[in-house]
């Protein structure tokens, strides 16, 4: 706390003191480049968020990259069909660390209105780790900006050392996840049990 | 536009041997649809398209219907002798209808501004005899829609130029829009289950508990 006060006082005098980790996180959180791809109507809201009225450039995330190799953030914007799911996982695997995922909209979270359908994946979190979930059908551009700010806060809190350090600087943590294959009746496997831990649900009898 | 009855007799006059049946529409004022036997379907539809007085040049919609075996109950009032007195008694007769798959085409004429004419084709059964002639050679707009019917209902269209699955992947074995389709059991997480979903979720959790 006294450090904080001392730093504020020094900043007034024109002296900026920071740490390596803070500088690193500051740089990362203000240049999150999303991967440019959309799957359904949520993508229209994502495009709206990047246009002048909402202007995602205010947060340094306006550089939509057409290649996964240059992207930091995957915005899963829309319905993930079972036919599309392997491609989404493959794109995620091709992104370099550190990488983050925002599941945008009801479909990407859980399957949404198509949850009981035969061809829609019931949430992309069955196959890749999701950092931020945005509810809505579709979410407003403001909701996407809110998610981006939440992600920035998350990046800000990353530490470079210790047990809680993020995945991309832990050599034992996986960076790629198995790509499901097309089976005769469903995707094989239909979820990644190492990733997908649904909350216990109490059913009325 | 000609009534379905007139169109039926026109086809019968011009396509020798065609078996045409009118399927009544249950709603008031709804026009009857025309059921054509699959052997003469191609000739009859070509006639519908090319005949000057009909000129059905546009197939706007093609879809499938799955009809499993059904029991239809009919109520009939029958006069019967009960204890020496004649009485009117309601008798319920049960009729079994065969199982089959059906395709429905909606035809319009752009040049005459008429339509829709509803066309039906039926397969022999839901198993091996699931072949129907493709109408893509007659109306190009049927191509993708027949692929979709093939994908979801499992009707095989003979004469289709490119009959592959369109929504599901190639290795997929089921036909999801059939009544007897069993969906994969992925009910791990149902926060607010109700009705059918509640039953399915309960079944899933019961299975999980035994494993």
Contacts between the chains, C-beta under 8 A, distances in Angstrom:
chain1	res1	chain2	res2	distance
A	82	B	168	8.0
A	82	B	169	7.9
A	83	B	167	7.5
A	83	B	168	6.8
A	83	B	169	5.5
A	110	B	189	7.7
A	116	B	196	7.8
A	116	B	197	6.5
A	118	B	174	8.0
A	118	B	176	4.0
A	118	B	181	7.1
A	118	B	183	5.5
A	119	B	167	6.1
A	119	B	168	6.3
A	119	B	176	7.1
A	122	B	186	5.9
A	122	B	189	7.5
A	123	B	189	7.8
A	182	B	169	4.3
A	182	B	170	7.7
A	182	B	171	5.0
A	182	B	172	7.0
A	183	B	171	7.1
A	184	B	171	6.3
A	184	B	172	6.7
A	184	B	173	4.3
A	184	B	174	7.9
A	185	B	172	7.4
A	185	B	173	6.4
A	185	B	174	6.0
A	185	B	184	5.6
A	186	B	184	3.8
A	186	B	186	7.3
A	190	B	184	6.4
A	190	B	186	5.4
A	191	B	186	7.3
A	191	B	188	7.4
A	196	B	188	7.6
A	198	B	188	4.7
A	198	B	189	3.4
A	199	B	189	6.9
A	199	B	191	7.7
A	201	B	189	6.6
A	201	B	190	6.1
A	201	B	191	6.0
A	201	B	193	7.6
A	201	B	201	7.4
A	201	B	205	7.8
A	203	B	193	6.7
A	203	B	198	7.0
A	203	B	201	6.2
A	203	B	202	5.6
A	203	B	205	6.3
A	204	B	198	7.9
